[in-house]
Amino acid sequence: MPAKTEPKSGLQWGWNLGEDGWNIGTDANWLKLGRFGFHLSVIDRNVTDPSTLTPANGDTYIVATSAVGAWAGWDGRVVVWDADAAVWVSAVPKTGWLAYIEDEQVLSAYKPAGWSVGVAI
């Protein structure tokens, strides 16, 4: 039986004993949890062009509206730089996600309308 996807987190589960491919799904789950599931903190949420950055492994941003380049079409998503693969990895935020916006020093919540203005901390 192919894995099922849990709707709130997007994590995969439900492989049959001995089924091929479960390790790929499990690895993806661990990466997703590590990147997006714990104490989400982003550097900035106003960047539209990732080519202007020199990211370090794990640097995290919320993609601004009208993004271009590698972030085109990812407006509002959370992105993390994976230096090993030299790619940006993105996740579509779910309602209720919280993120600390480092450059603004605010805590922002994701709502159906997008990221909130935030509360100063």
BANU-774558 format. One record per residue (C-alpha): residue number from 1; residue in one letter; x, y, z. Coordinates in pm, 1 decimal. Each point is the difference from the previous one (the first is absolute). Layout:
BEGIN
+-----+---------+----------+----------+----------+
| num | residuo |       c1 |       c2 |       c3 |
+-----+---------+----------+----------+----------+
| NUM |       A |        X |        Y |        Z |
...
+-----+---------+----------+----------+----------+
***
This chain:
BEGIN
+-----+---------+----------+----------+----------+
| num | residuo |       c1 |       c2 |       c3 |
+-----+---------+----------+----------+----------+
|   1 |       M |      0.0 |      0.0 |      0.0 |
|   2 |       P |    145.6 |    340.0 |    -86.9 |
|   3 |       A |     59.5 |    240.4 |    285.5 |
|   4 |       K |   -276.2 |    233.0 |    108.8 |
|   5 |       T |     54.2 |    369.8 |     64.0 |
|   6 |       E |   -116.0 |    155.0 |    326.1 |
|   7 |       P |   -191.1 |    314.1 |   -105.3 |
|   8 |       K |    106.6 |    245.5 |    271.6 |
|   9 |       S |    374.3 |    -65.2 |     -4.4 |
|  10 |       G |     50.5 |   -150.6 |   -345.4 |
|  11 |       L |    199.6 |   -284.2 |    157.0 |
|  12 |       Q |    -23.6 |   -344.8 |   -157.5 |
|  13 |       W |    -99.9 |   -314.8 |    190.1 |
|  14 |       G |   -167.7 |   -338.9 |    -40.8 |
|  15 |       W |    251.7 |   -213.2 |   -186.8 |
|  16 |       N |    -51.3 |   -376.8 |      5.8 |
|  17 |       L |    259.5 |   -218.9 |    164.7 |
|  18 |       G |    275.0 |    -69.5 |   -252.2 |
|  19 |       E |   -122.6 |    257.7 |   -251.3 |
|  20 |       D |    266.4 |    157.4 |   -219.6 |
|  21 |       G |     57.8 |    372.3 |     11.7 |
|  22 |       W |    -99.1 |     62.2 |    360.9 |
|  23 |       N |    351.1 |    123.8 |     85.2 |
|  24 |       I |    -26.7 |    282.7 |   -255.8 |
|  25 |       G |   -329.6 |    113.9 |    152.1 |
|  26 |       T |    134.0 |    -30.3 |    352.4 |
|  27 |       D |    309.1 |    203.5 |    -86.3 |
|  28 |       A |   -223.4 |    266.2 |   -158.4 |
|  29 |       N |   -209.4 |      9.2 |    319.8 |
|  30 |       W |    307.0 |     56.1 |    216.5 |
|  31 |       L |    128.1 |    275.2 |   -228.3 |
|  32 |       K |   -338.4 |    172.3 |      1.3 |
|  33 |       L |    -21.7 |    -14.7 |    378.8 |
|  34 |       G |    353.1 |    129.4 |     39.4 |
|  35 |       R |    -43.2 |    284.4 |   -246.4 |
|  36 |       F |   -349.0 |    120.2 |     78.8 |
|  37 |       G |   -131.4 |   -168.8 |    315.2 |
|  38 |       F |    204.1 |    143.4 |    283.9 |
|  39 |       H |     26.3 |    361.0 |    111.4 |
|  40 |       L |    -37.3 |    150.2 |   -345.9 |
|  41 |       S |    217.8 |    307.6 |    -25.5 |
|  42 |       V |     52.0 |    185.8 |   -327.3 |
|  43 |       I |    259.2 |    261.3 |    -87.2 |
|  44 |       D |   -230.4 |    219.3 |   -210.3 |
|  45 |       R |   -335.4 |     -4.3 |   -178.5 |
|  46 |       N |     57.7 |    284.1 |   -245.4 |
|  47 |       V |    246.1 |   -161.8 |   -241.6 |
|  48 |       T |   -126.8 |    -62.0 |   -355.6 |
|  49 |       D |    321.3 |   -100.3 |   -176.9 |
|  50 |       P |    208.3 |   -278.9 |    156.2 |
|  51 |       S |    288.5 |     71.8 |   -237.9 |
|  52 |       T |     76.0 |    307.3 |    215.4 |
|  53 |       L |     80.9 |   -227.3 |    296.0 |
|  54 |       T |    307.4 |   -195.2 |    100.5 |
|  55 |       P |   -176.6 |   -257.3 |    216.4 |
|  56 |       A |    157.1 |   -224.5 |    260.0 |
|  57 |       N |   -131.1 |   -351.4 |     58.4 |
|  58 |       G |   -337.3 |     21.9 |    176.6 |
|  59 |       D |    -68.5 |    368.6 |    -71.8 |
|  60 |       T |   -377.5 |     41.6 |      1.9 |
|  61 |       Y |   -228.6 |    262.0 |   -156.0 |
|  62 |       I |   -367.2 |     63.0 |    -68.3 |
|  63 |       V |    -24.1 |     75.7 |   -371.5 |
|  64 |       A |   -132.3 |    348.9 |    -74.8 |
|  65 |       T |   -273.7 |     74.5 |   -253.7 |
|  66 |       S |    102.3 |      3.8 |   -367.5 |
|  67 |       A |    312.5 |   -207.7 |     55.1 |
|  68 |       V |    227.9 |    -76.9 |   -294.1 |
|  69 |       G |    268.7 |   -250.7 |    -90.6 |
|  70 |       A |     14.4 |   -317.3 |    208.0 |
|  71 |       W |   -286.5 |    132.3 |    214.7 |
|  72 |       A |   -239.2 |     87.0 |   -285.6 |
|  73 |       G |   -349.4 |   -121.1 |     86.9 |
|  74 |       W |     91.1 |    -63.0 |    364.7 |
|  75 |       D |   -150.2 |    318.8 |    149.6 |
|  76 |       G |    -69.7 |    -47.2 |    372.3 |
|  77 |       R |    181.9 |   -332.9 |     24.3 |
|  78 |       V |    272.6 |    -73.7 |    249.7 |
|  79 |       V |    331.6 |    -81.5 |   -168.0 |
|  80 |       V |    316.7 |   -153.3 |    142.1 |
|  81 |       W |    341.0 |     -7.8 |   -170.8 |
|  82 |       D |    136.0 |   -354.9 |    -29.4 |
|  83 |       A |    371.7 |     55.1 |    -58.1 |
|  84 |       D |     68.2 |   -371.2 |    -59.4 |
|  85 |       A |   -232.5 |     -4.1 |   -301.0 |
|  86 |       A |     48.1 |    371.6 |    -79.0 |
|  87 |       V |   -377.0 |     54.3 |    -26.7 |
|  88 |       W |   -277.7 |    184.0 |    176.7 |
|  89 |       V |   -250.0 |   -236.5 |    161.2 |
|  90 |       S |   -349.1 |    141.1 |     51.8 |
|  91 |       A |   -306.2 |    -83.3 |    203.3 |
|  92 |       V |   -350.9 |    136.2 |    -31.9 |
|  93 |       P |    -91.0 |    131.9 |    345.2 |
|  94 |       K |   -307.2 |   -135.3 |    175.4 |
|  95 |       T |   -246.7 |    209.8 |    197.0 |
|  96 |       G |    138.7 |     48.9 |    349.4 |
|  97 |       W |    371.7 |    -15.3 |    -83.0 |
|  98 |       L |    196.6 |    250.9 |    205.0 |
|  99 |       A |    324.8 |    159.2 |   -111.3 |
| 100 |       Y |    235.8 |    238.9 |    169.6 |
| 101 |       I |    103.9 |    264.0 |   -256.0 |
| 102 |       E |    355.9 |     83.7 |    102.8 |
| 103 |       D |     50.6 |    331.0 |   -180.6 |
| 104 |       E |   -333.0 |    138.1 |    128.6 |
| 105 |       Q |     16.0 |   -163.8 |    344.5 |
| 106 |       V |   -365.1 |   -109.0 |    -21.8 |
| 107 |       L |   -187.7 |   -326.3 |     36.0 |
| 108 |       S |   -229.0 |    -56.0 |   -300.7 |
| 109 |       A |   -279.6 |   -253.6 |    -47.7 |
| 110 |       Y |   -110.9 |   -151.5 |   -328.7 |
| 111 |       K |   -372.5 |     46.7 |    -67.9 |
| 112 |       P |   -209.5 |    -84.4 |   -307.1 |
| 113 |       A |     66.2 |    356.4 |   -121.7 |
| 114 |       G |    377.9 |    -38.2 |     41.0 |
| 115 |       W |    257.9 |     92.3 |    261.8 |
| 116 |       S |   -113.3 |    243.6 |    270.4 |
| 117 |       V |    172.2 |    331.7 |     64.1 |
| 118 |       G |    134.7 |   -151.3 |    319.1 |
| 119 |       V |     36.3 |     83.2 |    363.2 |
| 120 |       A |    315.4 |    171.1 |    125.1 |
| 121 |       I |    204.3 |   -208.0 |    239.0 |
+-----+---------+----------+----------+----------+
***
